Amino acid sequence: MKNINDLLRDCIRGLKPYSSARDEYTGEVGVFLDANENPFNNPYNRYPDPYQRKLKEKIVAIKGAKASQLFLGNGSDEPIDLLFRAFCEPGVENVVSINPTYGMYQVAADINNIDVRKVLLTDDFELDVPALLNACDDKTKMLFICSPNNPTGNSFKKEDIETILSNFDGIVVLDEAYIDFAPEKSFLPVLEQYPKLVILQTFSKAWGMAGIRLGMAFASEEIIRVLSKIKYPYNINILTQQKASELLDHVAGKDAWVKEILAERVKVIDGLSQLSFVHKIYPSDANYLLVKTDQPKAIYNYLVDKQIIVRDRSSVALCEGCLRITIGSPDENNQLMDALAQYNK
Ligand SMILES: *Cc1c(COP(=O)(O)O)cnc(C)c1O
């Protein structure tokens, strides 16, 4: 069994990180003359806390983890990229990913010159566990699973994810961006059982904060220390830290949004299922629906004409004919339904 240290790239294992002024002195004090900041309080003249200590305490109080098990990034995109840079030697090592899934893993891999071995889901969008494990060799550093999966919308079986966690000897990245919408439980409560598990969550979906760019990675202290060592020193700006902190005082607001979106999802499923050109609406544990139609491109273009934008996923593996439709506000969903009711008439 490999440990984190074995898995790291040599250049990261020995890295001495940049030491910022705020790294060297962190206590409360009246006069800061150490960072060449402008002294006039505007009130953004000071560098932010590089480790977002207060914000992390608030997040872990809600999520149930230790602050030392949490990394905050500029969206989930940042920890995805940092994981490649920490663990995968460009041009030499590889990762394994399911197919279809979220496009960012491939982009981050391409930027880092890492081969992605893609393993098709089964026809009913489940994990092909033997094929995933077979795709791994001694150069496979990470395995990406997204559950609920984008764009298919389903959650994977807990037992299948556990089998992968127990049998893959590398970093398992479990992307739970849509977990707030799912009836399935997060893997966060069992994080400590799996020292090589990284769980990604985000403020961009259920929390309604895509604009402030804040993503979370939960993992063992050892992995979090590595990510913190290689990130840009001040990766989360003051405005984002403040806004997120305010938001975390109103968890009930997030829960109410989720409840309303789930109720709207039922309505949209009901409306779509009446349409002759809709062949299948896949079960969804997320805030979007994957919908199989006979004319995805024509329907997409028709909706664009009506100023309604959905996502054409028809060229994606296993998604032939499919559009991905986000659940909007009640008014937006009504506009979608009215437009689709007029299609082909
Ligand atoms: C939307 C989404 C995210 C969130 O990305 P951010 O960079 O945090 O906005 C992460 N993973 C998946 C699968 C997503 O669909």
Ligand as a Chemical Component Dictionary entry (heavy atoms), coordinates in Angstrom:
data_LIG
# 
_chem_comp.id                   LIG 
_chem_comp.type                 NON-POLYMER 
_chem_comp.pdbx_formal_charge   0 
_chem_comp.three_letter_code    LIG 
# 
loop_
_chem_comp_atom.comp_id 
_chem_comp_atom.atom_id 
_chem_comp_atom.alt_atom_id 
_chem_comp_atom.type_symbol 
_chem_comp_atom.charge 
_chem_comp_atom.model_Cartn_x 
_chem_comp_atom.model_Cartn_y 
_chem_comp_atom.model_Cartn_z 
_chem_comp_atom.pdbx_ordinal 
LIG C1 C1 C 0 -20.531 22.779 -11.292 1  
LIG C2 C2 C 0 -19.612 21.683 -10.914 2  
LIG C3 C3 C 0 -18.546 21.912 -10.040 3  
LIG C4 C4 C 0 -18.312 23.256 -9.430  4  
LIG O1 O1 O 0 -17.241 23.911 -9.945  5  
LIG P1 P1 P 0 -16.806 25.293 -9.287  6  
LIG O2 O2 O 0 -15.461 25.516 -9.872  7  
LIG O3 O3 O 0 -16.763 25.062 -7.795  8  
LIG O4 O4 O 0 -17.821 26.320 -9.658  9  
LIG C5 C5 C 0 -17.724 20.863 -9.687  10 
LIG N1 N1 N 0 -17.952 19.633 -10.150 11 
LIG C6 C6 C 0 -18.977 19.370 -10.976 12 
LIG C7 C7 C 0 -19.209 17.993 -11.431 13 
LIG C8 C8 C 0 -19.820 20.384 -11.395 14 
LIG O5 O5 O 0 -20.826 20.114 -12.248 15 
# 
loop_
_chem_comp_bond.comp_id 
_chem_comp_bond.atom_id_1 
_chem_comp_bond.atom_id_2 
_chem_comp_bond.value_order 
_chem_comp_bond.pdbx_ordinal 
LIG C1 C2 SING 1  
LIG C2 C3 SING 2  
LIG C2 C8 DOUB 3  
LIG C3 C4 SING 4  
LIG C3 C5 DOUB 5  
LIG C4 O1 SING 6  
LIG O1 P1 SING 7  
LIG P1 O2 DOUB 8  
LIG P1 O3 SING 9  
LIG P1 O4 SING 10 
LIG C5 N1 SING 11 
LIG N1 C6 DOUB 12 
LIG C6 C7 SING 13 
LIG C6 C8 SING 14 
LIG C8 O5 SING 15 
# 
